[in-house]
Amino acid sequence: MDRHSPFSYRCGACGRCCHNQVIALSPAELLALARASGIATGVARARYTERRGSLLRFRTDGGCAALEGVRCSIHPGRPLACRIYPLGLERTPDGDRFIRLEPAQGSAGRYGVEGIVGDYLTDQGVDELLGMAERYRPLIAAMRDKIETLVDFDKIEPREFWRHATAEALRESNFDANRLIDALFDPDGVGAARASIEATIAAHLPILHAMIASATDPAKLAAAAILLAVSLGYSPAEAIRFPTEQQDRLK
């Protein structure tokens, strides 16, 4: 499906879709969640997330950590996956592709074709939040460029380097401390807090660029690049690119 495909959905406010999900969070989404909750990003990260801020937390009963009964307590700041539901979003080099998801068992929501996908996304505030999240994407290239100044891939096997980085980035426990990942998912903690989300992001990005420019550990940069790529909805491959002469090593 694309933005012009027939689609409509009327939420039944049953809370069934707010259980047993895997929902990635970008830095912008965590920031929106925190502002909707009236708390600092560090507090929101500890209260509502896992995997260092990049995954929404679900309780042992299967319910979202922000769910109160059948009500979302952070609805104005809900993540992109929640806004888009019951559509899935696949981000590819050729553009975004939307997939109609199967309804949660017992869902009271109603599917239809009274509109188009694009109208639904607009109604849910998707494009605004997606645009804010995309402002972090250039950081991936900045980290990748910095890594190439720190690593001699004629001496270090690229596939093994990135395999370790991917495993570290996606680890949910027993991971190494990483100041850059912490800074990505806690703008308030690095002094970027401002009155609005937009202003906070504008203050946050230069801080992150400065941290990348001064970084000296390529492994930590690589883990941060991969986690950021995944949090934005891309595959880890978004962070893993090499000069032409090294491409054959990854085939």
C-alpha positions in Angstrom: 0.0 0.0 0.0 1.1 3.6 -0.6 -0.3 6.9 0.6 -3.0 6.9 -2.2 -4.3 3.4 -1.4 -8.0 3.2 -0.1 -8.0 2.9 3.6 -9.9 4.0 6.8 -10.0 2.9 10.4 -12.2 3.8 13.3 -10.7 3.0 16.7 -13.0 1.3 19.1 -11.0 2.4 22.2 -10.9 -1.2 23.5 -7.1 -1.2 24.3 -6.6 -4.6 22.6 -3.9 -3.3 20.2 -1.9 -2.0 23.2 -0.7 -5.4 24.3 2.2 -7.7 23.3 3.7 -5.5 20.7 7.3 -4.6 19.7 7.4 -0.9 19.2 10.7 0.9 18.3 11.2 4.5 19.5 13.3 7.1 17.8 14.8 9.9 19.9 12.1 12.3 18.7 9.4 9.8 19.7 10.8 9.4 23.2 11.0 13.2 23.5 7.3 13.6 22.4 6.3 10.9 24.9 8.2 12.7 27.7 6.6 16.1 26.9 3.1 14.5 26.8 3.8 13.0 30.2 5.2 16.2 31.6 8.4 14.5 32.7 12.1 14.7 31.7 13.4 12.5 28.9 15.6 10.6 31.4 12.5 9.8 33.6 10.5 8.8 30.6 13.3 6.5 29.4 13.4 4.8 32.7 9.6 4.5 33.1 8.4 3.6 29.7 11.2 2.1 27.7 13.7 -0.8 27.3 16.9 -1.3 25.2 18.4 2.0 26.3 15.3 4.0 25.3 14.7 2.5 21.9 11.8 0.2 22.7 8.5 0.8 24.3 8.2 -1.2 27.5 5.3 -3.8 27.9 4.4 -5.1 31.4 4.4 -8.8 32.3 0.6 -8.9 31.7 1.3 -7.9 28.1 0.0 -4.3 28.5 1.9 -1.2 27.4 3.6 0.6 30.3 1.6 3.7 29.4 -1.8 1.9 29.4 -4.2 2.7 32.2 -7.2 0.4 31.9 -8.0 0.8 28.2 -6.8 4.4 28.1 -3.4 5.5 26.7 -1.9 7.9 29.4 0.4 9.4 26.8 -1.9 9.6 23.9 -0.9 13.1 22.7 2.7 11.9 22.6 2.1 8.3 21.4 4.8 6.7 19.2 4.6 6.5 15.4 3.7 2.8 15.4 0.7 3.6 17.6 -0.4 6.5 15.4 -0.1 4.4 12.2 -1.8 1.3 13.6 -3.5 -0.7 12.1 -0.9 -0.1 9.4 2.7 -1.2 9.5 5.4 1.0 7.9 8.4 -0.4 6.0 11.1 2.1 5.2 13.1 1.2 2.2 15.6 3.0 -0.1 12.7 3.3 -2.7 10.4 5.0 -0.2 7.9 4.1 2.5 5.5 1.2 2.1 2.5 0.6 4.2 1.1 -2.8 5.2 -2.4 -3.5 6.6 -2.0 -5.4 9.8 -4.3 -8.1 11.2 -6.5 -6.7 13.9 -5.8 -7.6 17.5 -7.9 -10.5 18.7 -11.2 -9.1 19.9 -10.5 -5.7 18.6 -13.5 -3.3 18.4 -11.8 -1.2 15.7 -13.5 -0.9 12.3 -11.6 -1.1 9.0 -12.9 0.5 5.8 -12.1 2.2 2.5 -13.8 5.5 3.1 -10.5 7.4 2.7 -6.9 6.9 1.7 -3.8 6.1 3.6 -2.5 9.6 3.3 -5.6 11.2 4.9 -5.4 8.7 7.8 -1.8 9.5 8.5 -2.5 13.3 8.4 -5.4 12.8 10.9 -3.1 10.9 13.3 -0.3 13.5 13.2 2.1 11.0 11.6 3.9 13.3 9.1 4.9 15.9 11.7 6.4 13.3 14.1 8.0 11.4 11.2 9.6 14.6 10.0 11.0 15.3 13.5 12.4 11.7 13.7 14.0 12.1 10.3 16.0 15.0 11.5 18.2 12.5 13.3 18.9 10.4 10.2 22.0 12.5 9.1 23.7 11.5 12.3 24.0 8.0 10.9 26.2 9.2 8.0 28.2 11.4 10.4 28.9 8.4 12.6 29.7 6.2 9.6 32.2 8.8 8.3 33.8 9.2 11.7 34.2 5.4 11.9 36.1 5.3 8.6 38.6 7.8 10.1 39.2 5.5 13.1 39.2 2.0 11.6 41.6 0.6 9.1 39.4 -1.9 7.3 42.4 -3.4 5.5 43.4 -4.7 8.9 40.1 -5.2 10.6 37.5 -7.5 8.8 34.5 -5.3 8.1 31.9 -8.0 8.4 33.1 -9.0 11.9 33.3 -5.4 13.0 29.7 -4.7 12.1 28.5 -8.1 13.4 29.8 -7.2 16.8 28.3 -3.7 16.6 24.9 -5.0 15.6 24.8 -7.5 18.4 25.8 -4.8 20.9 23.3 -2.3 19.6 20.3 -4.7 19.8 21.3 -6.2 23.2 18.6 -5.6 25.8 20.8 -6.4 28.8 24.5 -6.8 29.6 25.4 -4.1 27.1 28.4 -1.8 27.4 28.1 1.8 28.6 27.7 4.1 25.7 27.6 7.9 26.2 26.4 8.6 22.7 23.4 6.2 22.9 22.6 7.7 26.3 22.7 11.2 24.8 20.6 10.2 21.8 17.7 9.0 24.0 18.0 11.7 26.7 18.2 15.2 25.2 17.3 16.8 28.6 20.2 15.0 30.2 22.7 16.6 27.9 21.3 20.1 28.3 19.1 20.3 25.2 15.7 20.8 27.1 13.7 23.7 25.6 10.1 24.9 25.7 9.0 23.0 22.6 9.9 19.7 21.0 11.1 21.4 17.9 13.4 23.7 19.9 14.7 20.8 21.9 15.6 18.9 18.8 17.3 22.0 17.3 19.4 22.2 20.5 20.0 18.4 20.7 21.4 17.8 17.2 24.5 20.1 17.5 25.4 18.4 20.8 25.2 15.0 19.2 27.3 16.1 16.2 29.9 17.5 18.5 30.0 14.2 20.4 30.4 12.3 17.2 33.2 14.6 16.0 35.2 14.1 19.2 34.5 10.3 19.6 37.5 8.0 19.6 35.9 4.5 20.0 34.7 3.2 16.7 32.9 0.2 18.3 30.7 2.6 20.4 30.0 4.8 17.3 29.0 1.7 15.3 26.6 0.5 18.0 25.0 4.0 18.2 24.7 4.2 14.5 22.9 0.9 14.2 20.6 1.5 17.1 19.7 4.9 15.7 19.0 3.4 12.3 16.7 0.7 13.8 14.9 3.2 16.0 14.1 5.3 12.9 12.6 2.3 11.2 15.5 1.3 8.9 17.4 -1.9 8.8 20.9 -2.0 10.4 22.3 -1.9 6.9 21.5 1.8 6.9 24.5 2.3 9.1 26.8 -0.2 7.3 28.3 1.2 4.2 31.8 1.1 2.8 33.9 2.6 0.1 33.5 0.8 -3.3 36.7 -1.2 -2.9 35.3 -2.7 0.3 31.9 -3.7 -0.9 32.9 -7.2 -2.1 33.9 -8.1 1.5 30.2 -7.8 2.6 28.8 -10.0 -0.2 
